[in-house]
Amino acid sequence: MHSQRSSADGGPVRVGITGVGSCLPDGVMDSERLRRTVAAGSGLPLPRGVFERATGIRARRVAAPDEYASTLAERAARVALERAGYGPLDIDLLVFASASRDLAEPATAHVVQAALGSRAHALDVTNACNSFVNGVDLARAMILAGRARRALVVTGETPSRAVRHDPPGLDDFRAHFAGYTFGDAGAAVVLEPVARGGILDVDTETHSEHWRVGGIAGGGSRHPRGDEHTYFRGDGHELREVFEKIGTSALDRVRHRNGLEWTDLRRVLVHQVTVPYLERFAELTGVPEDRLVVTVPELGNVASATLGIQLDRIRDELDPGDRVLLVGLGGGVSVMTVLWEVS
């Protein structure tokens, strides 16, 4: 249990989400165009519909050459700030929480901050597709600790930059296949103390023995250079099997701890990789279909921006007291849940 500081009236401080924004680049790559591109680059005889049949993804958004992770994050941040009724100088903590980044150094948070014109304490948080929910958790903890008054958590995901369009053979095509699910997007939330509701519960589970299942090896001290290491490689089937084994326990804990049935939740927002995986998630957990917000057929796997985009899409349907469960699944691997009650 986290100890909480007290508010002015003596009650515990609650931290809630008071502004949400998202950003989708204009570029669209549909699955048939992607098939033709990969077939031409590799020389492989890829049958029509191969990507859509395997993944359920019809299209994904793709950032333009002059659009970066920071670009998408900044655009989403401006929307979130406006909806919360604040300007860039009203925040004192800016967390860029993303699997993508502009540069190895400095932190992309500084690029976003310079574009916004903010003066907040700025830092990056990176944990694959769980980066954004980790950023939300960190910002909440810093507010509860009295280290920040109002936080802006942003993500800008450009995983399309890590897609290999010219695999040299069938084995490489299979190794890079998970990358063909990727799409680009940005999302942002404002967090601050609230009088009621707010983030009620956070839970995590990490199984790091599976860190080799998938990822982008380039850019670190193991593989600082070399184009081969800049593409996403991974075993999608193995990753799915790992999540099936560990993914339900965190959900069971948060529901038991808070006495929740699925019907007590207005929405369940879950990270989405492919349509078959989302269907399997619903089957294993029992989440009713009408509680899900399905984005993967039209946007693909937008990494850590997934939950922020879903949250933005439902914001107008939410009423005070509604509860929303965010479920993050990230390579490494980790599972994370955030239970939020609308203030």
Summary of the structure (lengths in Angstrom):
residues: 343
radius of gyration: 19.6
end to end distance: 21.8
largest distance: 68.6
contacts: 1229
relative contact order: 0.19
helix: 43%
strand: 24%
